[in-house]
Amino acid sequence: MDMAQVLVVLGALFLVGLAADEIGQRTHLPRVTLLLSCGVLVGGAGLDLIPQEVRDWYEFLSAMALTMVAFLLGGGMTPENLRSNGRAIMSVSLVVVLSTVTCVAGGLWLVGIDPALALVCGAIACATDPAATEDTIRQSGAKGGFPDTLRGIVAIDDAWGMIAFSLAVVVAKALSQGAMDGALLYDAGWEIGGALVLGVVIGWPAAMLTGRVRKGEPLQSEALGIVFLTAGISLWLEVSFLLTGMVVGAVIASRAKHHDYAFHEIEHIRWPFMILFFVLAGASLDLSNLAGIGVIGAGYFLLRIAARVVGGVIGGAVGGVPRSQRPWFGLALLPQAGVAVGMALVAAQEFPAYAEVLLTLVIGTTVLFELVGPLTTMVALQRAEGREE
């Protein structure tokens, strides 16, 4: 593939993103859904117009796009926001994760799925797509307690999800091997604890040093440098880059008192990454594999929806959320993308016997959730916004 073809493909994909943005503004359809649909159309399941060399960029783009989103979501976890919405954020996020693991894993086990596989699927189902949720919130223009709380839930929800997934892998290994290996506990602790420590190690000096060259706001080069360093060191140390990015964002937002707004430049540069990320995510789907997942696929899809709706209602009640908003949290938390796929890749390595089922299930249902989820998130934002109390 020569340079001319690379530039033509890139140019076409960026124009697709521009078209999706304009269509989304005129029709109120989420841009994420439009981009994924375009990806399916031009990918292997459709016209097969994207060369494999370009599809190979997906891993890099996934890491960079999600790290940027993690920064922005972590930046929203300021002490002020937590004080005003903290109880609701913690309650809804924790209950949704617990209900998802319990319902999905338990439901799949009841229909005859191996307990270890069912548990891993339940943990993967906890993952949300912060990119799609954040982008849908921005596109909707919704303001008030519901979208603010939703942002906080999405940020902490994936943190809980990573913890649940790491623990689930340990338990699933024990179930499949009949013994608990100390090395498995160490790996789980390293992925989670290492991400938290690394986030503080990067975030603390970044909070003190950025925004000094041009008073009040980091330069674009500073923002890009921190994002790339965070993603690269996280991958190198084999800790969660998403969790690390959220911690870095939270630390900088909390400690950098001389910043007017710490991540303004990231907002400017993230959309080109998001365009390529979502189009290539859609292009990676092989529709012919969807029929092969059968009962487990349908069960996973329906159980995850039910679990998140129920969890949102119960968590909202525990967190003191207005009654009229509680039914909408679960529907707003349906998008699922790169984090779930990453978990599936890790699980496939840990459980080779389940690799084909896991990857087919997660990739297939992930794209379905990315097509359906932003629509339900948009509806939830519109309905909840009209019912703010």
N, C-alpha and C positions, 0 to 999 in steps of 0.2 A: 504494500500500500504506500504510494508516494505522497509527498507533501501536498500536492494539489488536491488529492482525494481527501486528505485529512482536513484541509481548510474548507473544502466544499461541504463535507459532512458537518463540521462545526458551525459553519455559517447557516446551514439549513436548520440545525437544531436550535440555534439561538432565535431564528425567525419563527420557528414553531412556538418557542416560549413567548415571543412577542404576540403572536396570534392568540395563544391561549389566554394571555393576560387581557387582551382586548375583548375576546369573546366572553371571558369570565365576568368582566365589568358590565357588559351589555346584557348578559343572560342570568347573572347571579349564580352560575355554575362554578364550583371551586376550580381554581387553576390546576391544582394537583390532579384532580380527576381527569381534566382535559389532557394534561401532559402524559399521564399514564395511558390514557386511551390512545393517544398518538403513538406512544411507544409500542403498544400492542399492535397497532396498525402497521408500523414500519419495521417491527421486529420479526423474529423467526416465525411467530404464530400468524403473521400477516404477509406483508409484501417482501419481507426479508431484505430490506434496503440498507441496514446498518452492518458494516463489515465487522468481523470478529475482533479485529484489532481495536476498534472503537469500543466494543462491548467490554473488552478487557480493562477499560478505564473505570469500570463500575466500582471496584473495591476502593480505589483511590478517591474517587468522587464521593463515595458513601462516607468514608472517614472524614473528609474535609467538610462536606456539607453538614453532617450531623454534629461535628465538633463546633462549627459556627453556631448552629441552632442551640447546642448545649450551653455555649457561652451566653447567648441571649436569654435563654430560660433561667440559667443560673443567676444572671444579672437581675432577674425579677425577684429572686429570693432575698430581698433586702430585709433588714430587721423591721422596717416600717410596714412592708407588705405582710410579713409573717405575723406582726402584732395585730394587724387589722383583719387578716383572713387566715391566720395560722391554724386555728382550731379546725376550720372547715377543710383546709388543705390536707392536714395530717389525717383527719378522720376519713374523708372520702378516699384519699389515695390508698391508705392502708387497708380499709375494708374492701375496696375494689380489687386489690391484689389478692387478698386472702380468699375472697369469694370466687375469683377467677381460677386460682389454683385448685380450690376445693371442687368447684362445679365441673370444670373441664376435665381434670384428672379423674374425679369420681365418676362422672358420666361416661367417659371413655372406658374406664375399667368395668363398669356395669354392662357395657355392650360387648365385652369380651376381649378388649385390648390388653396386652401384657401390662402389668402394673408399672414396671419401670418406664416403658414407652409412654403410658398414660400420664405418669408424673412429669416426665420431661415436657410433653405437649402442654400440660397445664401450666408449667412455669413459663414456657415460651409465649403462651397466650397472654401473659401479664404485660408483655412489651407493648408500648404504644408508639406512635410516630409523632415525635415532637415537631418535626418539620411540617407535616401536613396540618396538624392542629394549629400551630402558630401561624402558618400562612392563611388558613381559613379564618382565624380570628382577625387577622389584619385586613383581609379582604372584606369581611363582613362589616368592619368599622364599629363593632359592638363595644360599648363602654359600660363600666359599672362593676358591681361585685361579682357577677357570674363569670365574665371573661377573665377578670383578675384572679379569681379563685381557680378557674380552669387552667390558667398558665402555671400557677404554682403546683397544681395537682399533676400536670403533665411532667413537670421538672422532677418532682420527687417520686412520681409513679415509676419512672424507669429506674430510679435508684433502688426502690423496693423490688422491682422486677429483676434487676441484676442480682440482688441478694437472694431472692427466691430461686432464681435459676441456678446459681452456684450451689445452694444447699440441695436443690432437687437433683442435680447431677451426682452429688455425693451419695444421697439416699438411693437413687436409681442404680448407681454402681454397686452399692451394698446389696440391693435386691437382686441384681443380676448375677453377682459374684458370690453372694452369701456371706460377705465379710465387709467390715468397715476399715478402709485403708487410711492410715494417718496422712499419707501423701496427698490423698484427695482432699482432706480437710485443709491441709496447708495450701493447696492450689486455690481453693475457694476463698480462703482468708487473704491470700496474696492478691487475687484479682480485685477484691472489694477494698480491703484495707490499703493495698498499695495505691489504688486510685485515689482514695481519700488523702493519703499522705502526699502523693505527688501533686494533687490539686493545690494543697496548701503551700508546698515547696515552690511551685511556679507562681501561684496567685499572690502570695504575700509580697515578694520583691516586685512583681509586676504592678501591684497596687501602689507601691511607693515610688516606682521609677517612671511609669508611663504618664503621659500628659504633662511632662516638664518642658519638652522642646517647644511646643505650642501650648501655652497655658490653658488649662481647663479641659483639654480633650486629646486623647491619643491620636497620633498620626496613623494613616492607613498602613504604612510600613510596620509600625508598632503592633497594630492589631493583627496583621497577617503573620508577623513573626511569632507572636504568642500562640496563635491558632496552630500554625504548622509545628511549632515546638511541642505544644501540648499533645497533638495527635501523634507526632512521630515518636516522642519519648514514651507515650502510653503504649503504643504498638510494640516498641522495642522491649519494654519491660513486661509486656504481656499482661497489662492491666486494662480495665475498661476505659477507653478513650472518652466515651460519652459521660460516664460518671466523673472522670477527671475534669473534663471541660466544664461540667456544671459546678464543680467545687471551685475551679479557678474563677469562673464568672461570679459566683456568690462572694468569694473572698475579695475580689477587686471591687465589686459593687458596694460591699460593706465597709472596706477599709480605705478606699481611695476617695477621701473627702474633698480633695482638690479637683476632682473630675466633675464637669457639668453632666456628662453622660458618657460612660466608659466605652460603650460599644457602638457608637454611632457609625463608625467606619465599617464595622462588620456588616451592619444592615445594608450599607451601600454595595458591598462586594459579594454578598452571599447568593443573590438571586441567579447569576450565571451558573454557579455551581449547582443550585437547586434544579435549574432547567435540565442540565445534562443528567443529573442524578435520577430525576423522576422519569425522564424519557427512557433512559437505559434500564431502569427498574421494570417498566412496562415491556420493553423489548426482550427482557430475559425470560418472560413467561412462555412456556410451551403449553398451549391449550389442550393438546392431546393427552397430557399427563393428568389433567383434572379428573377425567372419568375413572382413572385408576385408583383414586384414593377412596372412592365409595363411601361406606358407612362412616369411616373415621373422619373423612373430610366434612361431610354434612354434620356429623356430631360436633366436631370442633367448631365449625362456623356458628351453629345455632347455640351451642352451650356457651361460647364466649360472649355472644350478644346478650343472652339471658343473664349470665353471671355479672356482667358489667352494669346492666340496668338495675338488677337487684342490689348489687354492691353500692351503686350510686345513691339509691333511695335510702338504704340503711346507714351508709356513711354520712349522708346529708343530715339524717335525723340525729345521729350522734354528734355531728359537728355544729348543730344549730342552724343549718341552712334553711331559708324560707321554704315552706312546704311546696309552694308552686314551682320551685326550681329543682327539687330533688329528682324528679323523673328524667331530667335532661342531661345529667352528668354522665350517665352510662352511655347514652347515645353519642355524646360529644367525645367519648374516649374510645371509639371503635377503630380509627385509623391505625394501621400497623405496617411497618416497612422495614428499614434497614436493620434496626436493632433485632427484630425477630429473625431475620435472615441470618444475621451474624450468630445469634444463639443457635440456630439450626445447624450452621456449619460447624460450630464447636461441638454440639451434641452428636453430629454425624461422625466426627473424629473419635469421640469417646465411646460411641456405640455403633461400630461398623455394621452390625447386623440390622440396625434400624435406619441406616443412612438413606437408602432410597425412599423409604416411606416418609421420613422426617423432612427431607428436602422437597419432595413433591408436595407434601401436605402444606408446609409453611410457605413455600414460594407461591403455590397456587392460591391458598386462602389469603395470603398477604396482599396480593394484587387485587383480589376481590374486596378485601377490607379497604384497600386504598381507593378503589373505585366507589364503594358504597359509603365508607366512613366519612370523608369530607362532606358529602351531601347531608348525612345525619348530623354532623357537627354544625353545619350551616343552619339547618333547621332548628337544632337545639339552641344555638345562639340567638336566633330570631325570636323563638318562642320565649326563652328565658328573659331576654332583654325586655320584652313587652310585659313581663310579670315581675319585674324587680319590686321588692317591697322595702 
